[in-house]
Amino acid sequence: MKEFKVTYFFDKEHYVRRFIFMESQEEAENLIQRERDQYISFMDNRGIYHELNTEKVRMIQISEYHRVDKTKKEKETYNQDYNFYS
């Protein structure tokens, strides 16, 4: 499974992001097209529930997302700063 970032833009300053897991970009696009002009609901990574009327969205952007493990990166930076071996 791949992770995709879906961004719903309402105007230049307001948007909502959603992350979905699909086998391919094509499947992600098909899901977004099927949800067009409907109410959808989802929970974001902070645990916040969203209900969204896709009819009011001006633009939708889909891209494959490559999540970075921030805890691993912080540990590597800490070790480099203090000359510890990883």
Biopython code that builds the backbone (N, CA, C, O; Angstrom):
import numpy as np
from Bio.PDB.StructureBuilder import StructureBuilder

atoms = [
    (1, "MET", "N", (0.836, -1.189, 0.000)),
    (1, "MET", "CA", (0.000, 0.000, 0.000)),
    (1, "MET", "C", (0.874, 1.244, 0.000)),
    (1, "MET", "O", (1.927, 1.292, 0.636)),
    (2, "LYS", "N", (0.410, 2.238, -0.726)),
    (2, "LYS", "CA", (1.093, 3.526, -0.763)),
    (2, "LYS", "C", (0.236, 4.546, -0.018)),
    (2, "LYS", "O", (-0.985, 4.414, 0.065)),
    (3, "GLU", "N", (0.895, 5.555, 0.516)),
    (3, "GLU", "CA", (0.179, 6.628, 1.204)),
    (3, "GLU", "C", (0.109, 7.833, 0.272)),
    (3, "GLU", "O", (1.097, 8.206, -0.361)),
    (4, "PHE", "N", (-1.079, 8.433, 0.202)),
    (4, "PHE", "CA", (-1.285, 9.603, -0.641)),
    (4, "PHE", "C", (-1.804, 10.756, 0.204)),
    (4, "PHE", "O", (-2.619, 10.575, 1.109)),
    (5, "LYS", "N", (-1.310, 11.939, -0.115)),
    (5, "LYS", "CA", (-1.755, 13.164, 0.550)),
    (5, "LYS", "C", (-2.775, 13.816, -0.374)),
    (5, "LYS", "O", (-2.479, 14.105, -1.533)),
    (6, "VAL", "N", (-3.977, 14.046, 0.147)),
    (6, "VAL", "CA", (-5.039, 14.703, -0.613)),
    (6, "VAL", "C", (-5.269, 16.061, 0.031)),
    (6, "VAL", "O", (-5.546, 16.150, 1.227)),
    (7, "THR", "N", (-5.153, 17.115, -0.764)),
    (7, "THR", "CA", (-5.349, 18.471, -0.249)),
    (7, "THR", "C", (-6.561, 19.079, -0.936)),
    (7, "THR", "O", (-6.622, 19.144, -2.164)),
    (8, "TYR", "N", (-7.523, 19.522, -0.139)),
    (8, "TYR", "CA", (-8.736, 20.172, -0.632)),
    (8, "TYR", "C", (-8.566, 21.674, -0.420)),
    (8, "TYR", "O", (-8.468, 22.136, 0.717)),
    (9, "PHE", "N", (-8.531, 22.430, -1.509)),
    (9, "PHE", "CA", (-8.358, 23.884, -1.429)),
    (9, "PHE", "C", (-9.706, 24.575, -1.579)),
    (9, "PHE", "O", (-10.472, 24.282, -2.496)),
    (10, "PHE", "N", (-9.981, 25.499, -0.662)),
    (10, "PHE", "CA", (-11.204, 26.294, -0.723)),
    (10, "PHE", "C", (-10.935, 27.666, -1.328)),
    (10, "PHE", "O", (-11.782, 28.213, -2.033)),
    (11, "ASP", "N", (-9.768, 28.218, -1.056)),
    (11, "ASP", "CA", (-9.282, 29.457, -1.655)),
    (11, "ASP", "C", (-7.771, 29.469, -1.455)),
    (11, "ASP", "O", (-7.187, 28.445, -1.100)),
    (12, "LYS", "N", (-7.132, 30.614, -1.678)),
    (12, "LYS", "CA", (-5.665, 30.673, -1.600)),
    (12, "LYS", "C", (-5.121, 30.383, -0.204)),
    (12, "LYS", "O", (-3.984, 29.932, -0.067)),
    (13, "GLU", "N", (-5.914, 30.636, 0.825)),
    (13, "GLU", "CA", (-5.420, 30.528, 2.195)),
    (13, "GLU", "C", (-6.014, 29.383, 3.005)),
    (13, "GLU", "O", (-5.493, 29.057, 4.072)),
    (14, "HIS", "N", (-7.088, 28.769, 2.528)),
    (14, "HIS", "CA", (-7.786, 27.770, 3.331)),
    (14, "HIS", "C", (-7.800, 26.418, 2.631)),
    (14, "HIS", "O", (-8.217, 26.289, 1.480)),
    (15, "TYR", "N", (-7.332, 25.421, 3.363)),
    (15, "TYR", "CA", (-7.299, 24.068, 2.811)),
    (15, "TYR", "C", (-7.365, 23.045, 3.943)),
    (15, "TYR", "O", (-7.125, 23.364, 5.108)),
    (16, "VAL", "N", (-7.693, 21.818, 3.572)),
    (16, "VAL", "CA", (-7.716, 20.696, 4.507)),
    (16, "VAL", "C", (-6.942, 19.565, 3.858)),
    (16, "VAL", "O", (-7.081, 19.314, 2.661)),
    (17, "ARG", "N", (-6.117, 18.878, 4.658)),
    (17, "ARG", "CA", (-5.352, 17.734, 4.146)),
    (17, "ARG", "C", (-5.892, 16.443, 4.730)),
    (17, "ARG", "O", (-6.360, 16.385, 5.867)),
    (18, "ARG", "N", (-5.809, 15.424, 3.915)),
    (18, "ARG", "CA", (-6.261, 14.084, 4.298)),
    (18, "ARG", "C", (-5.249, 13.091, 3.748)),
    (18, "ARG", "O", (-4.724, 13.286, 2.652)),
    (19, "PHE", "N", (-4.973, 12.045, 4.483)),
    (19, "PHE", "CA", (-4.048, 11.011, 4.023)),
    (19, "PHE", "C", (-4.823, 9.723, 3.816)),
    (19, "PHE", "O", (-5.595, 9.302, 4.677)),
    (20, "ILE", "N", (-4.607, 9.098, 2.657)),
    (20, "ILE", "CA", (-5.299, 7.855, 2.331)),
    (20, "ILE", "C", (-4.276, 6.806, 1.910)),
    (20, "ILE", "O", (-3.184, 7.138, 1.449)),
    (21, "PHE", "N", (-4.638, 5.550, 2.071)),
    (21, "PHE", "CA", (-3.781, 4.441, 1.656)),
    (21, "PHE", "C", (-4.462, 3.704, 0.517)),
    (21, "PHE", "O", (-5.586, 3.222, 0.660)),
    (22, "MET", "N", (-3.773, 3.618, -0.617)),
    (22, "MET", "CA", (-4.286, 2.933, -1.804)),
    (22, "MET", "C", (-3.134, 2.193, -2.470)),
    (22, "MET", "O", (-1.967, 2.429, -2.157)),
    (23, "GLU", "N", (-3.472, 1.306, -3.381)),
    (23, "GLU", "CA", (-2.448, 0.544, -4.097)),
    (23, "GLU", "C", (-1.729, 1.386, -5.150)),
    (23, "GLU", "O", (-0.555, 1.149, -5.435)),
    (24, "SER", "N", (-2.429, 2.375, -5.734)),
    (24, "SER", "CA", (-1.827, 3.148, -6.822)),
    (24, "SER", "C", (-2.410, 4.553, -6.873)),
    (24, "SER", "O", (-3.436, 4.840, -6.257)),
    (25, "GLN", "N", (-1.741, 5.415, -7.611)),
    (25, "GLN", "CA", (-2.217, 6.785, -7.838)),
    (25, "GLN", "C", (-3.575, 6.744, -8.539)),
    (25, "GLN", "O", (-4.469, 7.532, -8.231)),
    (26, "GLU", "N", (-3.715, 5.823, -9.478)),
    (26, "GLU", "CA", (-4.974, 5.703, -10.226)),
    (26, "GLU", "C", (-6.142, 5.378, -9.288)),
    (26, "GLU", "O", (-7.221, 5.954, -9.421)),
    (27, "GLU", "N", (-5.930, 4.465, -8.345)),
    (27, "GLU", "CA", (-6.981, 4.138, -7.374)),
    (27, "GLU", "C", (-7.319, 5.345, -6.502)),
    (27, "GLU", "O", (-8.488, 5.580, -6.195)),
    (28, "ALA", "N", (-6.315, 6.103, -6.108)),
    (28, "ALA", "CA", (-6.544, 7.307, -5.299)),
    (28, "ALA", "C", (-7.372, 8.318, -6.090)),
    (28, "ALA", "O", (-8.306, 8.915, -5.553)),
    (29, "GLU", "N", (-7.034, 8.509, -7.351)),
    (29, "GLU", "CA", (-7.788, 9.441, -8.197)),
    (29, "GLU", "C", (-9.232, 8.981, -8.361)),
    (29, "GLU", "O", (-10.155, 9.793, -8.312)),
    (30, "ASN", "N", (-9.428, 7.675, -8.558)),
    (30, "ASN", "CA", (-10.789, 7.143, -8.706)),
    (30, "ASN", "C", (-11.619, 7.377, -7.451)),
    (30, "ASN", "O", (-12.796, 7.726, -7.544)),
    (31, "LEU", "N", (-11.019, 7.188, -6.277)),
    (31, "LEU", "CA", (-11.730, 7.438, -5.024)),
    (31, "LEU", "C", (-12.168, 8.895, -4.941)),
    (31, "LEU", "O", (-13.322, 9.183, -4.623)),
    (32, "ILE", "N", (-11.258, 9.804, -5.223)),
    (32, "ILE", "CA", (-11.572, 11.237, -5.150)),
    (32, "ILE", "C", (-12.675, 11.595, -6.148)),
    (32, "ILE", "O", (-13.556, 12.396, -5.835)),
    (33, "GLN", "N", (-12.632, 11.015, -7.332)),
    (33, "GLN", "CA", (-13.667, 11.281, -8.335)),
    (33, "GLN", "C", (-15.025, 10.739, -7.891)),
    (33, "GLN", "O", (-16.051, 11.378, -8.129)),
    (34, "ARG", "N", (-15.044, 9.574, -7.250)),
    (34, "ARG", "CA", (-16.312, 9.002, -6.759)),
    (34, "ARG", "C", (-16.896, 9.846, -5.629)),
    (34, "ARG", "O", (-18.114, 9.889, -5.454)),
    (35, "GLU", "N", (-16.043, 10.510, -4.870)),
    (35, "GLU", "CA", (-16.504, 11.327, -3.743)),
    (35, "GLU", "C", (-16.929, 12.735, -4.159)),
    (35, "GLU", "O", (-17.372, 13.522, -3.323)),
    (36, "ARG", "N", (-16.797, 13.047, -5.423)),
    (36, "ARG", "CA", (-17.103, 14.395, -5.906)),
    (36, "ARG", "C", (-18.554, 14.776, -5.597)),
    (36, "ARG", "O", (-19.466, 13.963, -5.742)),
    (37, "ASP", "N", (-18.750, 16.026, -5.170)),
    (37, "ASP", "CA", (-20.072, 16.599, -4.876)),
    (37, "ASP", "C", (-20.834, 15.836, -3.792)),
    (37, "ASP", "O", (-22.056, 15.699, -3.862)),
    (38, "GLN", "N", (-20.107, 15.346, -2.794)),
    (38, "GLN", "CA", (-20.719, 14.631, -1.675)),
    (38, "GLN", "C", (-20.139, 15.153, -0.366)),
    (38, "GLN", "O", (-19.153, 15.890, -0.350)),
    (39, "TYR", "N", (-20.773, 14.752, 0.726)),
    (39, "TYR", "CA", (-20.177, 14.962, 2.041)),
    (39, "TYR", "C", (-19.296, 13.758, 2.339)),
    (39, "TYR", "O", (-19.716, 12.615, 2.158)),
    (40, "ILE", "N", (-18.081, 14.013, 2.793)),
    (40, "ILE", "CA", (-17.197, 12.942, 3.239)),
    (40, "ILE", "C", (-16.759, 13.262, 4.662)),
    (40, "ILE", "O", (-16.803, 14.420, 5.080)),
    (41, "SER", "N", (-16.343, 12.256, 5.401)),
    (41, "SER", "CA", (-15.835, 12.491, 6.754)),
    (41, "SER", "C", (-14.562, 11.682, 6.940)),
    (41, "SER", "O", (-14.408, 10.598, 6.378)),
    (42, "PHE", "N", (-13.653, 12.230, 7.739)),
    (42, "PHE", "CA", (-12.400, 11.545, 8.022)),
    (42, "PHE", "C", (-11.781, 12.132, 9.281)),
    (42, "PHE", "O", (-12.137, 13.225, 9.720)),
    (43, "MET", "N", (-10.851, 11.385, 9.845)),
    (43, "MET", "CA", (-10.118, 11.804, 11.034)),
    (43, "MET", "C", (-8.689, 12.114, 10.593)),
    (43, "MET", "O", (-8.070, 11.306, 9.900)),
    (44, "ASP", "N", (-8.157, 13.271, 10.985)),
    (44, "ASP", "CA", (-6.784, 13.601, 10.591)),
    (44, "ASP", "C", (-5.785, 12.998, 11.576)),
    (44, "ASP", "O", (-6.172, 12.358, 12.554)),
    (45, "ASN", "N", (-4.499, 13.208, 11.307)),
    (45, "ASN", "CA", (-3.452, 12.586, 12.125)),
    (45, "ASN", "C", (-3.391, 13.149, 13.545)),
    (45, "ASN", "O", (-2.714, 12.580, 14.401)),
    (46, "ARG", "N", (-4.085, 14.252, 13.805)),
    (46, "ARG", "CA", (-4.148, 14.808, 15.166)),
    (46, "ARG", "C", (-5.384, 14.322, 15.907)),
    (46, "ARG", "O", (-5.621, 14.709, 17.052)),
    (47, "GLY", "N", (-6.173, 13.468, 15.250)),
    (47, "GLY", "CA", (-7.391, 12.949, 15.865)),
    (47, "GLY", "C", (-8.579, 13.873, 15.727)),
    (47, "GLY", "O", (-9.577, 13.697, 16.426)),
    (48, "ILE", "N", (-8.500, 14.855, 14.843)),
    (48, "ILE", "CA", (-9.597, 15.804, 14.637)),
    (48, "ILE", "C", (-10.516, 15.265, 13.543)),
    (48, "ILE", "O", (-10.068, 14.907, 12.454)),
    (49, "TYR", "N", (-11.806, 15.216, 13.857)),
    (49, "TYR", "CA", (-12.818, 14.728, 12.921)),
    (49, "TYR", "C", (-13.188, 15.847, 11.949)),
    (49, "TYR", "O", (-13.393, 16.989, 12.359)),
    (50, "HIS", "N", (-13.271, 15.515, 10.666)),
    (50, "HIS", "CA", (-13.650, 16.484, 9.637)),
    (50, "HIS", "C", (-14.844, 15.959, 8.850)),
    (50, "HIS", "O", (-14.903, 14.777, 8.512)),
    (51, "GLU", "N", (-15.780, 16.831, 8.566)),
    (51, "GLU", "CA", (-16.845, 16.571, 7.609)),
    (51, "GLU", "C", (-16.698, 17.619, 6.538)),
    (51, "GLU", "O", (-16.644, 18.814, 6.827)),
    (52, "LEU", "N", (-16.636, 17.177, 5.309)),
    (52, "LEU", "CA", (-16.299, 18.077, 4.215)),
    (52, "LEU", "C", (-17.289, 17.909, 3.076)),
    (52, "LEU", "O", (-17.560, 16.791, 2.638)),
    (53, "ASN", "N", (-17.827, 19.021, 2.600)),
    (53, "ASN", "CA", (-18.685, 19.004, 1.423)),
    (53, "ASN", "C", (-17.785, 19.234, 0.212)),
    (53, "ASN", "O", (-17.348, 20.359, -0.026)),
    (54, "THR", "N", (-17.508, 18.194, -0.545)),
    (54, "THR", "CA", (-16.572, 18.311, -1.668)),
    (54, "THR", "C", (-17.119, 19.206, -2.781)),
    (54, "THR", "O", (-16.367, 19.636, -3.655)),
    (55, "GLU", "N", (-18.408, 19.483, -2.752)),
    (55, "GLU", "CA", (-19.001, 20.379, -3.752)),
    (55, "GLU", "C", (-18.447, 21.803, -3.616)),
    (55, "GLU", "O", (-18.402, 22.546, -4.596)),
    (56, "LYS", "N", (-18.031, 22.178, -2.412)),
    (56, "LYS", "CA", (-17.559, 23.544, -2.159)),
    (56, "LYS", "C", (-16.049, 23.709, -2.333)),
    (56, "LYS", "O", (-15.509, 24.788, -2.094)),
    (57, "VAL", "N", (-15.374, 22.643, -2.746)),
    (57, "VAL", "CA", (-13.924, 22.674, -2.931)),
    (57, "VAL", "C", (-13.605, 23.233, -4.312)),
    (57, "VAL", "O", (-14.249, 22.875, -5.298)),
    (58, "ARG", "N", (-12.605, 24.117, -4.378)),
    (58, "ARG", "CA", (-12.234, 24.718, -5.664)),
    (58, "ARG", "C", (-11.215, 23.881, -6.415)),
    (58, "ARG", "O", (-11.229, 23.824, -7.645)),
    (59, "MET", "N", (-10.315, 23.220, -5.657)),
    (59, "MET", "CA", (-9.294, 22.398, -6.294)),
    (59, "MET", "C", (-8.898, 21.278, -5.345)),
    (59, "MET", "O", (-8.863, 21.461, -4.128)),
    (60, "ILE", "N", (-8.599, 20.108, -5.919)),
    (60, "ILE", "CA", (-8.119, 18.973, -5.133)),
    (60, "ILE", "C", (-6.783, 18.541, -5.710)),
    (60, "ILE", "O", (-6.636, 18.407, -6.924)),
    (61, "GLN", "N", (-5.820, 18.327, -4.841)),
    (61, "GLN", "CA", (-4.477, 17.911, -5.263)),
    (61, "GLN", "C", (-4.167, 16.573, -4.597)),
    (61, "GLN", "O", (-4.386, 16.402, -3.397)),
    (62, "ILE", "N", (-3.652, 15.618, -5.391)),
    (62, "ILE", "CA", (-3.276, 14.303, -4.868)),
    (62, "ILE", "C", (-1.807, 14.074, -5.178)),
    (62, "ILE", "O", (-1.362, 14.296, -6.304)),
    (63, "SER", "N", (-1.056, 13.629, -4.178)),
    (63, "SER", "CA", (0.345, 13.283, -4.426)),
    (63, "SER", "C", (0.743, 12.135, -3.512)),
    (63, "SER", "O", (0.246, 12.014, -2.392)),
    (64, "GLU", "N", (1.649, 11.292, -4.007)),
    (64, "GLU", "CA", (2.149, 10.215, -3.164)),
    (64, "GLU", "C", (2.957, 10.843, -2.033)),
    (64, "GLU", "O", (3.716, 11.789, -2.246)),
    (65, "TYR", "N", (2.785, 10.307, -0.841)),
    (65, "TYR", "CA", (3.427, 10.881, 0.339)),
    (65, "TYR", "C", (4.456, 9.904, 0.869)),
    (65, "TYR", "O", (4.164, 8.720, 1.041)),
    (66, "HIS", "N", (5.651, 10.388, 1.127)),
    (66, "HIS", "CA", (6.727, 9.566, 1.674)),
    (66, "HIS", "C", (7.003, 10.064, 3.090)),
    (66, "HIS", "O", (7.737, 11.031, 3.298)),
    (67, "ARG", "N", (6.406, 9.390, 4.037)),
    (67, "ARG", "CA", (6.490, 9.805, 5.442)),
    (67, "ARG", "C", (7.914, 9.650, 5.963)),
    (67, "ARG", "O", (8.575, 8.644, 5.701)),
    (68, "VAL", "N", (8.378, 10.649, 6.698)),
    (68, "VAL", "CA", (9.707, 10.640, 7.300)),
    (68, "VAL", "C", (9.546, 10.371, 8.791)),
    (68, "VAL", "O", (8.730, 11.007, 9.458)),
    (69, "ASP", "N", (10.318, 9.436, 9.306)),
    (69, "ASP", "CA", (10.293, 9.131, 10.734)),
    (69, "ASP", "C", (11.069, 10.230, 11.464)),
    (69, "ASP", "O", (12.299, 10.202, 11.507)),
    (70, "LYS", "N", (10.351, 11.190, 12.034)),
    (70, "LYS", "CA", (10.989, 12.343, 12.676)),
    (70, "LYS", "C", (11.762, 11.950, 13.925)),
    (70, "LYS", "O", (12.762, 12.591, 14.248)),
    (71, "THR", "N", (11.329, 10.920, 14.634)),
    (71, "THR", "CA", (12.047, 10.512, 15.847)),
    (71, "THR", "C", (13.416, 9.966, 15.489)),
    (71, "THR", "O", (14.387, 10.211, 16.204)),
    (72, "LYS", "N", (13.504, 9.230, 14.393)),
    (72, "LYS", "CA", (14.794, 8.696, 13.949)),
    (72, "LYS", "C", (15.718, 9.836, 13.530)),
    (72, "LYS", "O", (16.907, 9.834, 13.849)),
    (73, "LYS", "N", (15.157, 10.810, 12.811)),
    (73, "LYS", "CA", (15.943, 11.949, 12.348)),
    (73, "LYS", "C", (16.457, 12.772, 13.534)),
    (73, "LYS", "O", (17.610, 13.203, 13.538)),
    (74, "GLU", "N", (15.601, 12.988, 14.538)),
    (74, "GLU", "CA", (16.014, 13.740, 15.729)),
    (74, "GLU", "C", (17.139, 13.021, 16.465)),
    (74, "GLU", "O", (18.077, 13.659, 16.944)),
    (75, "LYS", "N", (17.050, 11.700, 16.555)),
    (75, "LYS", "CA", (18.079, 10.918, 17.238)),
    (75, "LYS", "C", (19.405, 11.028, 16.491)),
    (75, "LYS", "O", (20.457, 11.187, 17.110)),
    (76, "GLU", "N", (19.356, 10.941, 15.140)),
    (76, "GLU", "CA", (20.582, 11.058, 14.347)),
    (76, "GLU", "C", (21.209, 12.434, 14.525)),
    (76, "GLU", "O", (22.428, 12.545, 14.657)),
    (77, "THR", "N", (20.389, 13.484, 14.529)),
    (77, "THR", "CA", (20.889, 14.846, 14.718)),
    (77, "THR", "C", (21.522, 14.987, 16.097)),
    (77, "THR", "O", (22.589, 15.584, 16.233)),
    (78, "TYR", "N", (20.868, 14.438, 17.122)),
    (78, "TYR", "CA", (21.393, 14.491, 18.493)),
    (78, "TYR", "C", (22.749, 13.793, 18.558)),
    (78, "TYR", "O", (23.696, 14.324, 19.139)),
    (79, "ASN", "N", (22.842, 12.614, 17.968)),
    (79, "ASN", "CA", (24.100, 11.863, 17.986)),
    (79, "ASN", "C", (25.209, 12.617, 17.257)),
    (79, "ASN", "O", (26.357, 12.605, 17.701)),
    (80, "GLN", "N", (24.882, 13.268, 16.149)),
    (80, "GLN", "CA", (25.884, 14.035, 15.402)),
    (80, "GLN", "C", (26.337, 15.250, 16.208)),
    (80, "GLN", "O", (27.525, 15.572, 16.235)),
    (81, "ASP", "N", (25.398, 15.920, 16.860)),
    (81, "ASP", "CA", (25.730, 17.114, 17.637)),
    (81, "ASP", "C", (26.658, 16.806, 18.809)),
    (81, "ASP", "O", (27.487, 17.635, 19.186)),
    (82, "TYR", "N", (26.517, 15.627, 19.377)),
    (82, "TYR", "CA", (27.312, 15.268, 20.548)),
    (82, "TYR", "C", (28.369, 14.210, 20.238)),
    (82, "TYR", "O", (28.921, 13.587, 21.144)),
    (83, "ASN", "N", (28.646, 14.013, 18.940)),
    (83, "ASN", "CA", (29.675, 13.077, 18.473)),
    (83, "ASN", "C", (29.494, 11.659, 19.003)),
    (83, "ASN", "O", (30.474, 10.973, 19.295)),
    (84, "PHE", "N", (28.243, 11.218, 19.129)),
    (84, "PHE", "CA", (27.972, 9.831, 19.499)),
    (84, "PHE", "C", (27.882, 9.011, 18.227)),
    (84, "PHE", "O", (27.596, 9.539, 17.152)),
    (85, "TYR", "N", (28.122, 7.742, 18.357)),
    (85, "TYR", "CA", (27.988, 6.851, 17.205)),
    (85, "TYR", "C", (26.549, 6.364, 17.128)),
    (85, "TYR", "O", (25.937, 6.046, 18.148)),
    (86, "SER", "N", (26.012, 6.307, 15.908)),
    (86, "SER", "CA", (24.633, 5.839, 15.719)),
    (86, "SER", "C", (24.567, 4.339, 15.837)),
    (86, "SER", "O", (23.491, 3.757, 15.708)),
]
sb = StructureBuilder()
sb.init_structure("model")
sb.init_model(0)
sb.init_chain("A")
sb.init_seg("    ")
for serial, (resi, resn, name, xyz) in enumerate(atoms, 1):
    if name == "N":
        sb.init_residue(resn, " ", resi, " ")
    sb.init_atom(name, np.array(xyz, "f"), 0.0, 1.0, " ", f" {name:<3s}", serial, name[0])
structure = sb.get_structure()
